[in-house]
Amino acid sequence: MKIRHLLFLAALLTGNAGCYYDHANLVYPQQSTAACITTNVTYSTTVTGVLTANCYSCHSGNAAAGGGIALDTYASLKTYVTNGQLINSINHTGGIPAMPLNAAQLSQCDINKIQAWITNGSPNN
């Protein structure tokens, strides 16, 4: 009788272990793969949306803005786009302070959108 119980228990444990690997989607759930759309990126909607959410709290207004850098107008932003500081700061490259300061890096999608806008000539659209 004892042997029968041990065999039953061994079969049960072996069967459960096999099922665990049969459902990879449960073991390794997929993260959201929502597409990052970088076509038709505009300054007035896309870029200012990212900057409003992540940068304007420190970099807007007058010369008292963070580090004296204001990004809340197209003209002021264009300066930092042209000299490469914007993209280097959000990519955390180029030997300049990584932005946002003391916060997580922007999402790769937001960085890709800003890069697409810059690649397209950073138009005031």
N, C-alpha and C positions, 0 to 999 in steps of 0.2 A: 504494500500500500504506500509506504514512504517513497519508494522508488518511483511509483506512478506519479505521485505529487511532485517530485523533483523533476521528472521528465516533462510534466505539464508546465511547471514553472519555467523551465529552460526553453521550452517551445514558445511560451508566451513572451518571454523576454526577447528571444531571437526574432520573433515575428514583429514586435513593436519596433525594434531597432531598424529593421528593414523598411518599415513604413515611413520612418523619419526622413529617409533620404529620397523617398518617392515623390515628395512634394517640395521641390526646390523653391517654388514661389513662396512657400510658407517659411522656409528656412532662410532664404535670401530675398526678402521682399524688394521689389523694384521701387526706386525713388521716382518721384515725379519727373517725367521727361518732357515737360511743357517746353515748347520751342521758344527760343530766344529770337525774336524777329528783329533783324537789324536793317531791314529795308524801309525806306521812307522815314528815316529818323530825322526829326526836325529839332531846331533849337527851341522854338517856342513851346513845344509840347514835351518831347522826349527828354532833351538835355536839361531844360529847366525843371522838369519833374524830378529827375535824379538829383540835381543840385539842391532843389528845395528840400527834399527829404533828407539829404545827407550833408550839405555844405553850408547852406545859408544861415544856419544858426550862429556860425562863427564868421563866415565870409560874405557878409552883406552890409550895405549901408556905406558909411563913410570910411575915412582912413583909420578909424579905430577898429576896423574889422580885424579878425585874427591875423596876426603877422603883417598887418597893413595890406592884406590881400582881399579885395572885394571881388566877388564873382557874380554879382546879381544884375549886371548889365551885360549886354552883348559885347560892347567895346572893352570893358574891363576883362571879361572872360577871354576874349580873342587874344589879348596880350599873353596870357598864360598858355593858350593853345599854341600860339606861334613859337614861343620859346621852349616848348616841350614840357614845361613844368606841370601842367594839368595832368597829362597822361602819365608822366613819371610818378607823380604823387599818388594817383589812384592805383597804379600798378605796383607801387612800393618799390620802385627802381630809380636809378639815376642819381643816387646820392643826395636826394632832397627829402624833407620830412614826409613820411607816409601819411596819407589822409584817407579817411577822417582820423584826426588825431585822437589817440587813446580809445579807438573804437575798431570794430571789425572792418576788414577790407570790404569795399563794395562788392556786390555779387558779380560773378563773372559776366552775367548777362548785361548788367548795367555798364560795366567796363566795355564790353563789346559794342554796346549801343553808342557810347561816347566815342569810341575808336572809329566806328563806322561814320559817324558825323564828321569827325576830323578828317578821315580818309576822303570823304566827299567834298572837302574844301571848307569845312565848318561854316556853311552858309547861314546867314541871318534869316532863317525862314520859320 
